[in-house]
């Protein structure tokens, strides 16, 4: 559960930073939020890697969710176009992440540690 919360934070920080870049076009002060958001996202991603989450999984979910959420929010906040082709592209990216996720070999069970006991 903790890993999903950290990953969600990384996604939200990255999306906030990216949208702030768009806002910085008219008001340069938004650049501060962009830098802080990207820094926070990278810290969160590094925490996940230290927790043992595979980089393909972390980056795949982070990037795909970031792309999808940024496209949707840019449409809502800035009035940018959201076409069928953009929606299809997002669906393809999500499908790719699912394939990467399911392509990992299952972890083999680790042998149970024994203290010299036999049986059971």
C-alpha positions as CSV (number, residue, x, y, z in Angstrom):
1,X,0.0,0.0,0.0
2,X,2.8,2.4,0.9
3,X,4.4,1.8,-2.5
4,X,1.2,2.8,-4.3
5,X,0.9,6.0,-2.2
6,X,4.5,7.0,-3.0
7,X,4.0,6.2,-6.7
8,X,0.7,8.3,-6.7
9,X,2.6,11.2,-5.1
10,X,5.3,10.9,-7.8
11,X,2.7,11.0,-10.5
12,X,0.8,14.0,-9.0
13,X,4.1,15.9,-8.5
14,X,5.2,15.3,-12.1
15,X,1.8,16.3,-13.5
16,X,1.7,19.4,-11.4
17,X,5.2,20.3,-12.5
18,X,4.4,19.8,-16.2
19,X,1.2,21.8,-16.0
20,X,3.2,24.5,-14.2
21,X,5.5,24.7,-17.1
22,X,2.5,25.6,-19.2
23,X,1.5,28.2,-16.7
24,X,5.0,29.7,-16.7
25,X,4.6,30.8,-20.3
26,X,2.5,33.8,-19.0
27,X,3.8,34.0,-15.4
28,X,7.5,32.9,-14.9
29,X,6.9,32.4,-11.1
30,X,5.2,29.1,-12.0
31,X,8.7,27.8,-12.9
32,X,9.4,27.5,-9.2
33,X,6.5,25.0,-8.8
34,X,7.7,23.2,-11.8
35,X,11.2,22.7,-10.4
36,X,9.9,21.7,-7.0
37,X,7.4,19.3,-8.6
38,X,10.0,17.5,-10.7
39,X,12.4,17.4,-7.7
40,X,9.8,15.8,-5.5
41,X,8.8,13.3,-8.2
42,X,12.3,12.2,-8.6
43,X,12.8,11.8,-4.9
44,X,9.6,9.7,-4.7
45,X,10.8,7.6,-7.7
46,X,14.2,7.0,-6.0
47,X,12.4,5.9,-2.8
48,X,10.4,3.3,-4.8
49,X,13.6,2.0,-6.4
50,X,15.2,1.7,-3.0
51,X,12.1,-0.3,-1.8
52,X,12.9,-2.8,-4.5
53,X,10.2,-2.0,-7.0
54,X,11.5,-2.8,-10.5
55,X,12.5,0.2,-12.6
56,X,10.4,-0.9,-15.6
57,X,7.3,-1.0,-13.4
58,X,8.0,2.3,-11.7
59,X,8.9,4.2,-14.8
60,X,6.2,2.6,-16.9
61,X,3.3,3.4,-14.6
62,X,4.7,6.9,-13.7
63,X,5.2,7.9,-17.3
64,X,1.9,6.4,-18.6
65,X,-0.2,7.9,-15.8
66,X,1.6,11.2,-16.2
67,X,1.0,11.4,-19.9
68,X,-2.7,10.5,-19.5
69,X,-3.4,12.8,-16.6
70,X,-1.5,15.7,-18.1
71,X,-3.4,15.4,-21.4
72,X,-6.7,15.3,-19.7
73,X,-5.9,18.1,-17.3
74,X,-4.4,20.3,-20.0
75,X,-7.6,20.0,-21.9
76,X,-9.7,20.9,-18.8
77,X,-7.4,23.7,-17.4
78,X,-5.9,25.2,-20.5
79,X,-8.5,24.3,-23.1
80,X,-6.1,22.3,-25.2
81,X,-7.5,19.8,-27.7
82,X,-8.3,16.3,-26.6
83,X,-9.0,14.3,-29.8
84,X,-9.8,10.7,-30.5
85,X,-6.3,10.2,-31.7
86,X,-4.9,11.5,-28.3
87,X,-7.2,9.2,-26.5
88,X,-6.2,6.3,-28.6
89,X,-2.5,7.1,-28.0
90,X,-3.1,7.1,-24.2
91,X,-4.9,3.8,-24.4
92,X,-1.9,2.3,-26.4
93,X,0.5,3.7,-23.8
94,X,-1.5,2.1,-21.0
95,X,-1.7,-1.2,-22.8
96,X,2.1,-1.1,-23.2
97,X,2.6,-0.6,-19.5
98,X,0.3,-3.5,-18.8
99,X,2.3,-5.7,-21.1
100,X,5.6,-4.6,-19.4
101,X,3.9,-5.3,-16.0
102,X,2.7,-8.8,-16.9
103,X,5.9,-9.6,-18.8
104,X,8.0,-9.9,-15.6
105,X,8.7,-13.5,-14.6
106,X,7.1,-14.4,-11.3
107,X,9.3,-14.3,-8.3
108,X,10.5,-17.7,-7.2
109,X,9.6,-18.5,-3.5
110,X,12.6,-18.1,-1.2
111,X,13.5,-21.1,0.9
112,X,12.4,-20.9,4.5
113,X,15.1,-20.4,7.0
114,X,15.5,-23.2,9.5
115,X,17.3,-23.3,12.7
116,X,18.6,-26.8,12.4
117,X,15.1,-28.2,12.8
118,X,14.0,-31.2,10.8
119,X,10.5,-31.9,9.5
120,X,7.3,-29.8,9.5
